[in-house]
Amino acid sequence: MNGTEKYIQKICKQIEIAVNRKIIGFPDALWLSDIFKQKKFPISASTVARMYGLTTSASKPYKSTLDHLAKFLEYDNWENYIEDQSKHHFSANHFLTEEANGFSQSVLEMALNLKRYDAVQIMLEKYTYFENNAVHFSTANLIGKYVKINQYDEELLKVLANSKAGQSLFYECFVDEENENDYFSKALFIHYLPKVTNKQDIFFVYSYLLAQYSYSGTIQKDLIEEYKRVAKNIHIEKQHYHLLSRYFECNILIDGIENKLQSKVQNYLTTISNYALSIEKNEWLLARSIRVLLHFGLKKDLLNHIAFNEIVNTTMMKKSKSKNSSALYIIQLYWLYSNSENTITYQPFHLSIDYLQGNSKERIAIESATACLYSDETIKKLIEDNLMHYCANTKMKWILNLMFS
């Protein structure tokens, strides 16, 4: 069986699950063809029958047919479907965390629980998963949970800072935006920063620190100057999409603090829109831009910028289950608010609490604000009162400015 045939069989089974009906005869093929046509995907009953093996044919499905099947399951196209299937949860071994080389997520959790950091170090040395892998993110969440429990455990923070796996899993991947009692920013500055020499990693530290202090209202002028010095060494066009988003976020924060933002906001929105069009993963660039501009009360400028809002709309309309992220959480709230007067049919998605354990306060505020948009008048006032108090207490100024200004 070649690769294409394997994926055709897979998507056929997934479509059966989606429509809750087995395709085992030609009447089923006729029925499914009608379902496709109702969704504006013109796939004939004879084509459906061939794909499900009800009739034989030497011809292969047209690329347009495969695109229709992928879009029916909310993917952008056939290539996007194949990419997702090759990377995500349909592999039987996707969450296999007991490796022949010795790494075990279970052993790692036990070692963290018992504070046996010699065993943690051994597990980190055996660790081989990096980037875009569910095991990587689940392991990062596991480590993050135990660091949050023991926030000032210097021995654990040092163990994590002394290996590439530890750096990636905790300091780079977990990224605790909540940063209770400044524990994460202190860990970055004291333990992680002395161990890294890459200018991108150094930029990440200072951009994180600048954002943390700026949003809390305790910004220090010397930190702004240090950020500016580090940012000069960054060629932003070549950077990872996360660093690109932090670059614009911090520059806007500085201009806002220095009372220079009002004259620059339109230029920022145009530049950000152009960058968002040029990169595939633009969610964080949009999300951080929305958050920081709303933080400074620039809701009207945001809502009235046509190009920016077209990209936001396109991003949300293309959203599929495989693309849910905390960045899309922020974008979704803004998008729902900006479309609140339109008659759109949309069911907001929620992410798991564990997925957002590094930013639970923002998660609660976003979900409450979303509920407020959908609530009837009998409970809307109650939600609004609670939301206003919660956002004021947790310094979620951007949500206050979006919902109530």
ZIRAKA-V820803 format. One record per pair of residues at least 24 apart in sequence whose ideal C-beta (glycine too) atoms are under 8 Angstrom apart, sorted by the first residue. I is the first residue (numbers start at 1). GAP is how many residues later the second one is. If there is no record, write none. Layout:
BEGIN
i-><I:I>
gap-><GAP:GAP>
END
This chain:
BEGIN
i-><4:7:7:7:8:8:8:10:10:11:11:11:11:12:12:14:15:15:15:18:18:23:23:23:24:24:25:26:28:29:36:36:39:41:41:41:41:42:43:43:73:74:74:74:75:75:76:76:84:84:87:87:88:88:89:94:94:95:95:95:96:97:97:97:99:99:101:101:102:103:103:105:105:105:105:108:108:108:109:112:112:112:112:113:115:115:115:115:117:117:117:120:120:121:121:121:124:124:124:124:124:124:125:125:127:127:130:130:136:136:136:137:139:140:140:140:140:140:141:141:141:141:143:143:143:144:144:144:144:144:145:147:147:147:148:148:148:148:151:151:151:152:157:157:157:158:160:161:161:161:161:161:162:167:167:167:172:172:174:175:175:176:176:177:177:177:177:178:178:178:178:178:179:182:185:185:199:199:199:200:200:200:200:202:203:203:203:203:203:203:203:204:204:204:206:206:207:207:207:207:207:207:208:210:210:210:211:211:211:211:214:214:214:215:215:215:216:217:219:219:224:224:227:228:241:241:241:241:241:242:244:244:244:245:245:245:245:245:246:248:248:248:248:248:248:249:249:249:249:252:252:252:252:253:253:256:256:256:261:261:262:265:265:265:266:266:268:269:269:269:269:269:269:270:270:272:273:273:273:273:276:276:277:282:282:283:283:283:283:283:283:284:286:286:286:286:286:287:287:287:287:287:287:288:290:290:290:290:291:291:292:294:294:294:294:294:294:295:295:295:297:297:299:299:299:302:303:309:312:319:324:324:325:326:326:326:326:326:329:329:329:330:330:332:332:333:333:333:333:333:334:336:336:337:337:337:337:340:348:361:361:362:362:364:365:365:365:365:365:366:369:369:369:372>
gap-><56:74:75:78:43:53:58:75:80:58:59:62:70:39:40:59:54:57:58:54:55:25:29:31:28:30:29:28:24:25:32:36:33:27:28:30:31:26:25:26:247:245:246:247:245:247:242:244:236:238:45:46:46:234:45:40:41:39:40:43:39:38:41:42:27:29:25:27:24:24:25:30:33:34:37:31:34:35:33:30:31:34:44:33:35:38:40:41:38:39:42:36:39:38:41:42:35:36:39:41:42:45:38:40:38:42:35:38:32:33:37:36:30:28:29:30:33:34:33:213:214:216:26:27:31:26:30:32:213:214:212:27:36:40:28:32:35:209:29:30:32:31:30:33:34:33:31:26:30:31:33:34:33:25:28:29:29:32:184:33:183:182:183:35:181:182:185:180:181:182:183:184:33:30:24:27:31:34:35:34:39:40:43:28:27:28:30:31:40:43:44:38:39:42:24:25:24:36:39:40:42:43:38:40:43:44:35:38:39:42:36:39:43:80:180:182:179:178:34:38:30:33:27:26:38:40:41:43:44:42:31:35:41:39:40:42:43:44:42:24:27:37:40:41:44:39:40:42:43:37:40:41:44:39:42:36:39:40:35:37:36:28:33:36:35:39:25:24:32:33:36:38:39:35:37:36:32:34:35:38:32:35:34:29:33:32:40:42:44:45:48:43:25:26:29:41:45:39:40:41:42:43:44:39:40:41:44:108:39:107:106:40:103:104:105:107:108:102:103:106:104:108:102:103:106:32:35:29:26:30:25:27:26:25:29:30:33:37:27:34:37:32:36:34:38:33:36:37:66:69:68:34:37:32:36:65:66:33:26:33:35:32:34:26:25:26:29:31:34:33:30:33:34:31>
END
